[in-house]
Amino acid sequence: MRHDPLFTSWLVKCSSAEESQRLQQLLRAAIHADAAYVDIVRPSPKGTESSATIAHRLGDYFSDIRLLPGEQAGPAAFRVVFHRRADARPFWKDLMVRTLQEIRKSSPDATTTLEYRGDEEPQIQGALR
């Protein structure tokens, strides 16, 4: 049986402190619990193509998504910590990847690096409890 982590932390490094601040502002507006990603499903039962639109609300998959300082990495970096709900359906990973893709799309020079995955909350300086 597969076990997915409750917490996943990514370090985002930008080209400048200003770019980091701009990207964090964009993300704050996009990662609230009621934000939704729309997925278009195209099943082809019996060879007949059809499509359905499904909205996936972030709050149905994550208890929290936080932006935290990147302290040792400098002012041009920050962290994104995803706290998955214990009852989240498998699509949570797709939503996390889509969020990371939005980071790269909004700031092509930004890099994202997986820092932590586990069931205990990561111990990050500057984290608000």
C-alpha positions as CSV (number, residue, x, y, z in Angstrom):
1,M,0.0,0.0,0.0
2,R,1.3,3.4,-0.9
3,H,1.7,6.2,1.7
4,D,1.6,9.8,0.5
5,P,3.2,12.4,2.8
6,L,1.1,14.9,4.7
7,F,3.7,17.7,4.2
8,T,5.7,18.7,1.1
9,S,8.0,21.7,1.1
10,W,9.5,23.3,-2.0
11,L,12.2,26.0,-2.2
12,V,11.6,28.6,-4.8
13,K,14.6,30.6,-5.9
14,C,14.0,33.7,-8.0
15,S,16.4,36.0,-10.0
16,S,16.0,38.8,-7.5
17,A,14.3,39.8,-4.2
18,E,11.9,42.0,-6.2
19,E,10.9,39.0,-8.4
20,S,10.4,36.9,-5.3
21,Q,8.1,39.4,-3.7
22,R,6.1,39.8,-7.0
23,L,5.7,36.0,-7.3
24,Q,4.7,35.6,-3.7
25,Q,2.0,38.2,-4.2
26,L,0.6,36.4,-7.2
27,L,0.6,33.1,-5.3
28,R,-1.1,34.5,-2.2
29,A,-4.0,35.5,-4.5
30,A,-4.1,32.1,-6.1
31,I,-3.6,29.5,-3.3
32,H,-6.6,30.1,-0.9
33,A,-8.9,27.3,0.0
34,D,-11.7,28.3,-2.4
35,A,-9.4,28.6,-5.4
36,A,-10.1,25.9,-8.0
37,Y,-8.4,24.4,-10.9
38,V,-10.6,23.3,-13.7
39,D,-9.9,19.9,-15.3
40,I,-11.4,18.8,-18.6
41,V,-11.9,15.1,-18.8
42,R,-12.3,13.5,-22.2
43,P,-13.6,9.9,-21.8
44,S,-14.4,8.0,-25.0
45,P,-16.9,5.3,-24.0
46,K,-17.6,3.0,-26.9
47,G,-15.6,5.2,-29.2
48,T,-17.8,8.2,-28.7
49,E,-15.7,11.2,-27.6
50,S,-17.2,13.4,-24.9
51,S,-15.9,15.9,-22.3
52,A,-16.7,16.9,-18.8
53,T,-15.4,19.9,-16.8
54,I,-14.5,19.2,-13.2
55,A,-13.5,21.9,-10.7
56,H,-11.0,20.9,-8.0
57,R,-11.1,23.2,-5.0
58,L,-7.7,23.5,-3.2
59,G,-9.4,23.4,0.2
60,D,-10.8,19.9,-0.6
61,Y,-7.2,18.6,-1.0
62,F,-5.0,20.7,1.3
63,S,-5.5,21.9,4.9
64,D,-3.1,24.7,4.2
65,I,-0.6,26.0,1.7
66,R,1.9,28.4,3.2
67,L,4.5,30.7,1.8
68,L,7.5,31.0,4.1
69,P,10.9,32.8,4.0
70,G,13.8,31.1,2.3
71,E,16.2,32.3,5.1
72,Q,19.5,30.6,4.3
73,A,18.8,30.8,0.5
74,G,18.6,34.6,0.7
75,P,15.9,37.3,0.0
76,A,15.3,36.0,-3.6
77,A,14.0,32.7,-2.2
78,F,10.9,31.5,-0.4
79,R,9.3,28.2,0.5
80,V,5.9,26.8,-0.4
81,V,4.7,24.2,2.1
82,F,1.7,22.0,1.1
83,H,-0.2,20.4,4.0
84,R,-2.3,17.7,2.4
85,R,-5.6,16.7,4.0
86,A,-5.5,13.1,5.3
87,D,-8.7,12.4,3.3
88,A,-7.4,14.0,0.1
89,R,-8.1,12.1,-3.1
90,P,-5.1,11.3,-5.3
91,F,-5.6,14.4,-7.5
92,W,-3.8,16.4,-4.7
93,K,-0.4,15.8,-6.5
94,D,-1.8,17.2,-9.8
95,L,-2.9,20.3,-7.9
96,M,0.5,20.7,-6.3
97,V,2.3,20.2,-9.7
98,R,-0.1,22.8,-11.3
99,T,0.8,25.3,-8.6
100,L,4.5,24.7,-9.2
101,Q,3.9,25.1,-13.0
102,E,2.2,28.4,-12.3
103,I,5.4,29.5,-10.5
104,R,7.6,28.6,-13.4
105,K,5.1,30.1,-15.9
106,S,4.9,33.4,-14.0
107,S,8.6,33.6,-13.5
108,P,10.6,31.5,-16.1
109,D,13.9,32.1,-14.3
110,A,12.6,30.7,-11.0
111,T,13.6,27.3,-9.9
112,T,11.7,24.9,-7.6
113,T,13.5,22.3,-5.5
114,L,11.8,19.6,-3.3
115,E,13.1,20.1,0.2
116,Y,11.0,17.9,2.4
117,R,8.3,15.3,2.3
118,G,6.9,13.6,5.4
119,D,4.2,13.3,7.9
120,E,5.7,15.7,10.5
121,E,5.4,19.4,9.9
122,P,8.8,20.6,8.6
123,Q,10.9,22.6,11.0
124,I,11.4,25.8,9.1
125,Q,12.6,29.1,10.6
126,G,10.1,31.8,10.3
127,A,7.2,29.4,10.1
128,L,4.0,30.6,11.8
129,R,2.4,28.1,14.1
